[in-house]
Amino acid sequence: MKNYIQGKEFKYYDILKASQENLTKEFFTAYPNYYDPDETYVSSPNHQGPHLHSWKIYPVKYIPKFYTSIEDIKNAEQFQAYYKEKFPTAYNLVQYFQDSVSTAAYLILEPHSYIDWHHDVENPDGTRISVHIPLDIPNGDLALDVDGELNRWEDIFAFYNEKIHRAWNNTDHPRLIFLLDFTKKSCGVT
């Protein structure tokens, strides 16, 4: 099995591609030049210094069962309500796909940062596939490495996030994507 489903090979490519520009505009309307003084994001615990808080998550939809505390659930629900107003295109995508999508979020990978090898906790049974929509991708040394195969966010792609993977951004600029985790069944993917 290959690690990526590239571009138009993905069932919902045209719908996602049509949303790409508005997803970008809405994020930068809310956070010009990534400026977020209120820190309205969730930080990933998948880091140790010096990369602590280098992976920022703006959740539009996230299944609470993957959170580990009541406080995490409360924060996620609060953020999701907050982002509904800020990101109508993202919210409408979630509404359109309904239960086919379990997770939807803007993800920032800060400059000169690294996400170590991991399996996604949101997909322990391998029934989902993760889709990345590139929004602001700097030139230079950055990539997603899935089981030894690299992707540099040149176009929309899906990948099997139950496989071990890592990411890095060795540039001077943040990397911004929009992520959707689809059920494999809804996409016709095995």
C-alpha positions in Angstrom: 0.0 0.0 0.0 1.3 3.4 -0.9 1.6 6.1 1.8 -0.1 9.0 0.0 -3.1 9.7 -2.2 -2.1 12.7 -4.3 -4.2 15.5 -5.7 -7.1 14.4 -7.9 -6.6 10.8 -6.8 -8.5 11.8 -3.6 -12.3 11.5 -3.9 -13.1 15.0 -2.5 -10.2 16.9 -4.1 -12.4 19.3 -6.1 -14.5 20.3 -3.1 -11.4 20.8 -1.0 -9.5 22.7 -3.7 -12.5 25.0 -4.2 -12.3 25.9 -0.4 -8.5 26.3 -0.3 -8.4 30.1 -1.0 -11.2 31.0 1.5 -9.6 28.8 4.2 -6.4 30.8 3.8 -8.1 34.2 3.7 -10.2 33.5 6.8 -7.2 32.4 8.8 -5.2 35.5 7.9 -8.2 37.8 8.5 -8.4 36.4 12.0 -4.6 36.2 12.6 -2.7 38.6 10.3 0.9 37.5 9.9 0.1 34.6 12.4 -0.4 37.2 15.2 -2.5 35.6 17.9 -2.0 37.6 21.1 -4.7 35.6 23.0 -3.1 32.3 22.1 -6.4 30.8 21.0 -4.8 27.5 20.0 -4.1 24.1 21.5 -0.5 23.1 21.8 0.6 19.6 20.9 2.2 17.6 23.8 4.4 15.9 21.1 7.3 18.2 21.8 10.1 18.7 24.2 12.4 21.7 24.3 13.5 23.5 22.2 10.4 22.7 20.1 7.8 23.1 22.8 4.6 24.8 21.5 5.9 24.7 18.0 2.8 22.8 16.7 -0.3 24.9 17.1 -3.7 23.5 16.5 -6.9 25.6 15.9 -9.6 22.9 16.2 -12.8 23.4 14.2 -13.9 19.8 15.0 -12.3 17.3 17.4 -13.8 14.2 18.9 -13.7 14.7 22.7 -13.0 11.0 23.4 -9.4 11.6 22.4 -8.9 14.2 25.1 -7.5 13.1 28.4 -9.3 15.4 30.8 -12.5 17.3 31.4 -10.5 20.5 31.1 -9.3 19.4 27.6 -12.8 18.7 26.5 -14.1 22.0 27.9 -11.3 23.9 26.1 -11.9 22.1 22.8 -15.6 22.8 22.9 -14.9 26.5 23.7 -12.5 26.8 20.9 -14.8 25.1 18.4 -17.6 27.5 19.2 -15.1 30.4 18.9 -13.8 29.2 15.5 -17.2 28.7 14.0 -17.6 32.5 13.7 -14.0 33.1 12.6 -13.7 30.3 10.0 -17.0 29.9 8.2 -15.5 28.0 5.3 -13.9 25.4 7.6 -17.1 25.2 9.6 -19.2 24.7 6.4 -16.8 21.9 5.2 -17.3 20.1 8.5 -21.1 20.5 8.2 -21.0 19.3 4.6 -19.0 16.1 5.4 -20.8 15.5 8.7 -19.8 12.2 10.4 -17.4 11.4 7.6 -14.9 13.8 9.2 -13.8 13.3 12.8 -11.2 16.0 13.0 -10.8 19.3 11.3 -8.2 21.9 12.3 -5.8 24.6 11.1 -2.3 23.4 12.0 0.8 25.6 12.2 4.3 24.2 12.3 6.6 27.0 13.5 9.9 27.8 11.8 12.9 25.6 12.8 10.7 23.0 14.5 10.2 19.3 14.3 7.5 16.8 15.2 9.0 13.5 16.1 8.0 10.1 14.8 4.5 9.2 16.0 1.2 7.5 15.1 -2.0 9.7 15.4 -3.9 9.1 18.6 -7.1 10.0 16.7 -6.8 6.9 14.5 -5.9 4.0 16.7 -7.8 1.5 14.7 -6.6 2.7 11.2 -10.2 3.5 10.0 -9.4 7.1 9.0 -7.2 8.9 6.5 -5.7 12.3 7.1 -6.0 15.0 4.4 -3.8 18.0 4.3 -4.8 21.2 2.4 -1.7 23.4 2.0 -2.4 27.1 2.8 0.9 28.8 3.5 3.9 26.7 2.6 7.4 28.3 2.7 10.1 27.3 0.3 13.0 25.4 1.7 13.6 22.4 3.9 10.2 21.1 5.2 8.3 17.9 4.7 6.0 15.2 6.0 7.8 11.9 6.2 5.4 8.9 6.2 7.3 5.6 6.7 10.2 7.0 4.7 8.3 8.7 1.9 8.4 12.5 1.8 5.7 15.0 0.8 6.2 18.8 0.7 2.7 20.1 0.7 2.7 21.1 -3.0 -0.9 20.1 -3.4 -3.8 18.6 -1.4 -3.0 15.0 -0.4 -4.3 12.3 1.9 -2.0 9.9 3.9 -2.4 6.9 6.1 -1.8 8.4 9.6 -1.8 5.1 11.3 1.6 4.7 9.8 4.6 6.1 11.6 5.3 9.7 10.5 7.1 12.9 11.4 7.3 16.5 10.1 9.7 19.3 10.1 10.0 22.9 9.1 13.6 24.1 8.8 12.7 27.4 7.2 12.3 30.9 8.6 8.5 31.0 8.0 5.6 29.1 9.6 3.8 26.3 7.7 0.0 26.5 7.6 -2.3 23.7 6.5 -5.9 22.7 7.1 -6.4 19.1 8.2 -9.4 16.9 7.9 -9.5 13.3 9.1 -12.0 11.3 7.0 -13.3 7.8 7.5 -11.7 5.6 4.9 -15.1 4.2 4.1 -16.5 7.6 3.2 -13.6 8.1 0.7 -13.7 4.7 -0.8 -10.2 4.0 0.5 -9.1 0.8 2.1 
